[in-house]
Amino acid sequence: MNIGFVGLGTMGTPMVLNLLKSGFPVKVCSAHIDSPNVRTAVRQGAVAVGSPREAAKGSEIVLMCLPRAEVSESVVFGRRGVLAGSAPGTIIVEMSTVPPSTVVKIGRVARRKRVRVLDAPISGGRVGAELGTLTIMVGGESDAFERCLPVFEAVGKKIYHVGGLGSGETVKLINGMIGNANLLAALEGLELASRAKIELKYIQSIVANSTGQSWTWNNLIPRMLDAESVGVKIDVLLKDIGYVLALADEVGSDAKMTKEASAILSGLRESRGGSTDISSAFPFLREAGRRRKAGEVEPSTGSTTKFES
């Protein structure tokens, strides 16, 4: 199958590379056509084109991995958009994190051209995208899902068809809602440990083997403690939380913890800036990373128990 791919960002670029490795012909389109990401994809065999319309022409499946709902709508509905280049029978796959209402709207308009739409948001971060182990939550018609399954299998490991159009986005937003709560709770715990003079490497290893552990704790926190970027900007977290709160309001859910998370992240954006990676938003993390890289030992807690990592 010929694939069109729009959006070569943090997640889109490694996904394109995995599609190429699996033998799919891929045309790519990015807002920055001469960016390093596009050049990397072209070196691996992709064909770069100048508009979403060109990416859709001759493609049976068009994948989109974009930053915001309004960008997705522009990419689909614009004069040089995906729909303008899509032939009847084309399947548009929205892999961005957007409100369910966005993909329902895209599906409604696309149907007039006999173009079908799936929502297939992803989870697993940059590492999962690079390894081809993403979790993919798909909403839409079953036969369209089956047709796209080989494409999903090229970029993901766990693939779920969860219901009708928009249901994949609903599941993704709930996953993000829980993930954000885990992340902020983890950072709060680490800050408390830092102020109490507990060695953070102890906390990380102990909690990883105790009831407080989570995917976030096991995968993101070690990188943060080494002062590494995790590729998650404060603005992106707030954007997704905004979608969650809008959905919660729509269905009548209070979402109290998510509102609190939104307030915390809004405060961080004001003090640190929205483009700041969440890993560098907390000074105590930067200091811990500096000391670990320098090989310095953090203050002892006075415990007589020997710690073995």
C-alpha positions in Angstrom: 0.0 0.0 0.0 1.1 3.5 -0.8 1.2 5.7 2.4 1.0 9.4 2.8 2.3 10.8 6.1 1.7 14.4 7.3 3.6 15.6 10.3 7.2 14.7 11.0 7.7 15.7 14.5 9.0 13.9 17.6 6.7 10.9 17.0 6.0 11.1 13.3 9.6 10.9 12.1 10.5 7.5 13.8 7.1 6.2 12.7 7.9 7.0 9.1 11.3 5.3 9.4 9.6 2.1 10.7 7.1 2.2 7.8 10.0 2.4 5.4 11.8 -0.4 7.1 8.6 -2.5 6.6 8.7 -1.9 2.9 5.9 0.7 2.6 6.3 3.4 0.0 5.8 6.6 1.9 5.3 10.2 0.8 5.9 12.7 3.6 4.7 16.3 4.1 5.9 18.6 6.9 5.3 22.2 7.7 9.1 22.5 7.4 9.9 20.7 4.2 13.7 21.2 4.5 13.9 20.2 8.2 16.4 17.6 9.5 13.5 15.2 10.1 12.4 15.4 6.5 15.9 15.0 5.3 16.3 11.9 7.5 13.2 10.3 6.1 14.2 11.1 2.5 17.6 9.5 3.0 15.8 6.3 4.1 13.6 6.3 1.0 10.7 8.6 1.6 9.5 11.0 -1.0 9.0 14.6 0.3 6.1 16.6 -1.2 5.0 20.2 -0.7 1.4 19.8 0.6 -1.0 17.4 2.3 -2.9 17.2 -1.0 0.2 15.9 -2.7 0.8 13.4 0.1 -2.8 12.1 -0.4 -2.6 11.8 -4.2 -2.1 8.1 -5.1 -2.0 7.0 -1.4 -4.4 4.4 -0.2 -3.9 5.4 3.4 -2.9 8.9 4.8 -1.6 9.1 8.3 -1.5 12.3 10.3 0.6 13.0 13.4 0.0 16.7 14.2 0.3 18.9 17.3 -3.3 20.3 17.7 -6.9 19.8 16.7 -7.0 23.0 14.7 -3.9 22.0 12.7 -5.5 18.6 11.9 -8.6 20.4 10.6 -6.6 22.7 8.5 -4.5 19.9 7.0 -7.6 17.9 6.1 -10.0 20.7 4.9 -7.6 23.3 3.4 -7.5 24.1 -0.3 -4.2 22.0 -0.5 -5.4 19.6 2.2 -5.7 15.9 2.4 -9.3 15.7 1.3 -8.4 17.7 -1.9 -6.0 15.0 -2.9 -7.9 11.9 -1.7 -9.6 9.6 -4.1 -12.8 7.6 -3.1 -11.7 4.7 -1.0 -8.8 6.5 0.7 -8.6 6.0 4.4 -7.4 9.0 6.5 -5.9 7.9 9.9 -5.8 10.6 12.6 -2.9 9.5 14.9 -2.7 12.9 16.6 -4.2 13.5 20.1 -7.3 15.5 19.4 -10.8 15.7 20.9 -13.2 12.9 19.7 -15.4 15.6 18.2 -12.6 16.6 15.8 -12.4 13.1 14.2 -16.1 12.8 14.1 -16.3 16.1 12.2 -13.5 15.0 9.8 -15.3 11.7 9.2 -18.6 13.4 8.5 -17.1 15.7 5.9 -14.8 13.0 4.4 -17.8 10.7 3.9 -19.1 13.1 1.2 -16.1 12.2 -0.9 -16.4 8.5 0.0 -13.3 8.8 2.0 -13.2 6.9 5.4 -11.6 8.0 8.6 -10.1 6.2 11.6 -8.8 7.7 14.8 -5.7 5.9 16.0 -3.9 7.9 18.7 -0.7 6.5 20.1 1.0 6.0 23.4 4.6 5.0 24.3 6.6 8.1 23.8 9.5 8.8 21.5 11.2 5.6 22.6 8.2 3.5 21.6 8.0 5.3 18.3 11.6 4.5 17.6 11.4 0.9 18.6 8.0 0.3 16.8 6.4 -0.7 20.1 3.7 1.9 20.3 0.2 1.2 21.8 -2.4 2.2 19.2 -6.1 2.8 20.1 -8.3 2.7 17.0 -11.8 3.9 16.5 -13.8 3.5 13.3 -15.3 0.9 11.0 -14.0 -2.6 11.4 -13.2 -3.2 7.7 -11.1 0.0 7.5 -9.3 -1.1 10.7 -8.5 -4.5 9.1 -7.2 -2.8 6.0 -4.9 -0.6 8.0 -3.7 -3.3 10.4 -0.5 -4.0 8.5 0.4 -0.3 8.7 -0.3 -0.2 12.4 1.8 -3.4 13.0 4.8 -1.6 11.4 4.8 1.1 14.0 3.1 -0.5 17.0 3.1 -3.6 19.2 -0.3 -3.4 21.0 -3.1 -2.5 18.7 -6.7 -2.2 19.9 -9.9 -1.6 18.0 -11.9 0.0 20.7 -15.2 1.0 19.0 -16.7 3.6 16.7 -15.1 6.7 15.3 -13.8 8.9 18.2 -13.5 6.1 20.7 -9.7 5.8 20.2 -9.3 9.4 21.1 -11.5 9.0 24.1 -9.3 6.2 25.4 -6.1 8.1 24.6 -7.3 11.1 26.6 -8.2 9.0 29.6 -4.8 7.4 29.4 -3.1 10.8 29.3 -5.4 12.0 32.2 -4.1 9.1 34.4 -0.5 9.5 33.1 -0.4 13.2 34.0 -1.7 12.5 37.5 1.0 9.9 37.9 3.7 12.2 36.6 2.8 15.1 38.9 2.5 12.8 41.9 5.9 11.3 41.2 7.5 14.8 40.9 5.8 15.8 44.1 7.2 12.8 45.9 10.7 13.4 44.6 10.6 17.0 45.7 9.6 15.9 49.2 12.4 13.4 49.2 14.9 16.0 48.1 13.8 18.4 50.8 14.0 15.6 53.4 17.6 14.8 52.3 16.7 11.4 51.0 18.9 10.1 48.1 16.8 10.3 45.0 18.4 7.2 43.5 17.2 5.3 46.5 13.7 6.5 46.1 13.6 5.7 42.4 14.8 2.1 42.8 12.6 1.4 45.9 9.4 2.8 44.5 10.1 1.0 41.2 9.7 -2.2 43.2 6.9 -1.1 45.4 3.2 -0.1 45.2 3.9 3.4 44.0 5.5 2.4 40.7 4.0 3.2 37.4 5.0 3.3 33.7 5.8 7.0 34.2 8.0 6.2 37.3 9.8 3.4 35.7 10.4 5.0 32.3 10.5 8.8 32.7 11.8 9.4 36.2 15.2 7.7 35.7 15.8 9.9 32.7 14.8 13.0 34.6 17.1 12.1 37.4 19.9 11.9 34.9 19.0 15.4 33.7 17.8 14.1 30.3 15.0 15.6 28.3 11.9 13.3 28.0 10.5 15.2 25.0 7.3 16.3 26.8 6.7 20.1 26.8 4.5 21.7 29.4 2.3 23.2 26.6 1.7 19.8 25.2 0.6 18.4 28.5 -1.7 21.4 29.0 -3.2 21.0 25.6 -4.1 17.4 26.2 -5.5 18.2 29.6 -7.7 20.9 28.0 -9.1 18.2 25.7 -9.8 15.9 28.6 -11.6 18.6 30.6 -13.7 19.5 27.5 -14.7 15.9 27.1 -15.4 15.5 30.8 -17.7 18.6 30.7 -19.4 17.1 27.6 -20.2 13.8 29.3 -20.9 15.2 32.8 -17.7 14.0 34.6 -16.2 16.2 37.3 -12.5 15.3 36.7 -11.3 16.9 40.0 -7.8 15.6 39.9 -7.4 16.6 36.3 -8.4 20.2 37.1 -5.8 20.2 39.8 -3.2 18.9 37.4 -4.2 21.7 35.0 -3.7 24.3 37.7 -0.3 22.9 38.6 0.9 22.8 35.0 -0.5 26.3 34.3 1.6 27.6 37.2 4.7 25.9 35.7 4.0 27.4 32.3 3.9 30.9 33.9 7.1 30.4 35.8 9.1 28.2 33.4 7.6 28.8 30.0 5.3 26.5 27.9 8.1 25.2 25.7 10.1 23.9 28.7 10.5 20.2 28.8 8.8 18.9 32.0 12.1 17.3 33.0 13.8 20.7 33.4 10.9 22.5 35.0 12.0 21.5 38.6 15.3 22.9 39.8 15.8 20.0 42.3 15.8 17.5 39.3 18.5 19.5 37.5 20.6 19.6 40.6 20.2 15.9 41.2 21.2 15.2 37.5 24.3 17.4 37.8 25.5 15.7 40.9 24.9 12.2 39.5 26.8 13.0 36.3 29.6 14.4 38.5 29.7 11.2 40.5 28.9 13.0 43.8 27.1 11.1 46.5 24.0 12.7 47.9 23.6 13.1 51.7 23.1 9.9 53.7 19.7 9.3 55.4 21.5 7.7 58.4 19.9 4.3 57.6 21.9 1.3 58.6 20.4 -0.7 55.7 22.8 -1.2 52.8 21.3 -0.1 49.5 22.0 -2.2 46.5 20.8 -1.0 43.1 
